[in-house]
Amino acid sequence: MSTNKLEDAKKAAAYRAVDENINFDEHRVIGIGSGSTVVYVAERLGQYLKDEKYHDRVAQFVCIPTGFQSKKLILDNGLQLSTVEQHPIIDIAFDGADEVDKNMQLIKGGGGCLFQEKLVSTSAKTFIIVADHTKKSPEYLGTMWKKGVPIEVVPSAYVRVCNDLENKLSATKTILRECIGGKAGPVVTDNNHFIVDAHFGDLSNPEELHTKIKLLVGVVETGLFIDNASKVYFGKADGTVEVMKK
């Protein structure tokens, strides 16, 4: 699929997700995730802000970011920025995903915002995923996303966590995620943690794996988002949008 068609698919999914799920009269606190598809969520909210019919209500929205990129998206689109500390209950949140399985379980964290994304998504009454169709697994997680399960870890514990993942949980491979493009050393999250990518193959029981990983000393959060999403909007190559619901 061409780059332009992929972008069109992402845009179609994001616009429809916003159009169908934002309640301009009731929603006030909006979670904005990170990633290439969420760019269009912020863009769509920015368009409503400029529309006379919706301006006064959208100007009242406070937007909660999942990281630096989404903070910039919020500001660039003229939206009001706030924090999850100020608004621990979020009306609705939008984010992307690295993979979605048949039961709407997710792998997230490929972009490095892992813990913040889970904090925002689990603080939201409604959590909507926007993605292109390449993120849809035919069945299990680990089928389309081949880079492993992202795990946010305390820096001093990463060697211990990698050993436990391999020896206790049978990970076939664990990799400390390194920076790309010049900066030497590991990726550091917005919370000053490291990310380990752990390979387990196809995940037939992501709920159980998530629980086991969380129990390891040094693990802050896993990129397995379990029973979190309310709906998923997949933009397809032909410009249509497929919607998955619970």
Buried (B, 14 or more C-beta within 10 A) or exposed (E): EEEEBBBBBBBBBBBBBBEEBBEBEEBBBBBBBBBBBBBBBBBBBBBBBEEEEBEEBBEEBBBBBBBEBBBBBBBEBEBBBBEBEEBEEBBBBBBBBBBBBEBBBBBBBBBBBBBBBBBBBBBBEBBBBBBBBBBBBEEBBBBBBEBBBBBBBBEEBBEBBBEBBBEEBEBEEBBBBEEEEEEEEBBBBBBEBBBBBBBBEEBEEBEEBBEBBEEBEBBBBBBBBBEBBBBBBBBBBEEEBEEBEE
